Amino acid sequence: MQPGDLVKLVSVYGGSYHTVIVFHHPNGRTTLPEGTAAVFLGSADPTYDGNPCILVEGRVGWVWPEELEAL
């Protein structure tokens, strides 16, 4: 994935709920349904410990790498 690519959230850890937790700096989080579209911003931001940064619903956050899939 390259910065600016469209991605979707994939539920890996959500069990039967099919949701993904998006973490926001410093301590916030949002739970979104699997399949939600986002924009991949990159993964070099030290704020997020190298995890993929995304823009989703107007907010920057991060998810685990395995929770993103290219569209």
Secondary structure as UniProt FT lines:
FT   TURN            3..4
FT   STRAND          6..9
FT   HELIX           15..17
FT   STRAND          19..24
FT   TURN            25..27
FT   STRAND          28..33
FT   TURN            34..35
FT   STRAND          37..42
FT   HELIX           46..48
FT   TURN            49..50
FT   STRAND          53..56
FT   TURN            57..58
FT   STRAND          59..62
FT   HELIX           65..67
FT   STRAND          68..70
//
